[in-house]
Amino acid sequence: MIRIEISLFLKNEPGELAKLTELLAGADINIDAITIQDASAYVQNLFEARGKSLKRYASPANYSSMRQDSAEFALTRLIVNNPQKVMDLLKAKNYLFDSKEVVVIDITNKPGELTKITKKFGEKQININYVYGSVSDSGGECLFVFCPEDVKSAAEIFENGY
């Protein structure tokens, strides 16, 4: 199923995630999935991509400075039950955020289930940019978020389940 993922930068400081989750809880927003990473890794990937394309948008010194500054932030990605409400809240509180479509699939927690899904992506020649998920008790349902290069085609693969 296609859902909206919200990406935002949080200060990499104690209590910042608590502030965000308190804001969402106060608005009766449920977080269905979340991943957090040091933003410097995200920025490093951007630098590497820029290097491969040979397109420079800033001097090497600027890139180095941006990488150091980015360690002060964490890249947070969320799947929530009401993305529009969350985006309105984030905008009102001056958070820097973006949104995009991703494919979200409920997977049974047993060996080989993730393989079934990733093989289908491969068979259709759809690259997965990143993935994150949850775990449950054995045999329970897990929620996995896939960011494929072609969201619409990927969602079509799983219209009738996996």
FENGI-V807796 format. One record per backbone hydrogen bond with DSSP energy under -0.5 kcal/mol. CO is the residue of the C=O (numbers start at 0). NH is the residue of the N-H. Records with the same first field share a line. If there is no record, write none. Layout:
CO: NH + NH
This chain:
0: 103
2: 4 + 101
3: 79
4: 6 + 99
5: 77
6: 97
7: 9 + 75
9: 73
10: 12
12: 15
14: 18
15: 19
16: 20
17: 21
18: 22
19: 23
20: 24
21: 25
22: 26
23: 26 + 28
24: 27
29: 31 + 80
32: 78
34: 76
36: 74
37: 40 + 41
38: 42
39: 43
40: 44
41: 45
42: 46
43: 47
44: 48
45: 49
46: 50
47: 51
48: 52
49: 53 + 54
53: 55
54: 56
58: 62
59: 63
60: 64
61: 65
62: 66
63: 67
64: 68
65: 69
66: 70
67: 70
68: 71
69: 72
71: 11
72: 38
73: 9 + 75
74: 36
75: 7
76: 34
77: 5
78: 31 + 32
81: 85
82: 86
83: 87
84: 88
85: 89
86: 90
87: 91
88: 92
89: 94
90: 93
94: 96
95: 8
97: 6
99: 4
101: 2 + 103
102: 145
104: 106 + 143
106: 141
107: 109
108: 138
109: 112
111: 115
112: 116
113: 117
114: 118
115: 119
116: 120
117: 121
118: 122
119: 123
120: 125
121: 124
124: 126
126: 128 + 148
129: 146
131: 144
136: 139
139: 108
141: 106 + 143
142: 133
143: 104 + 145
144: 131
145: 102 + 147
146: 128 + 129
148: 150
149: 153
150: 154
151: 155
152: 156
153: 157
154: 157
155: 158
157: 160
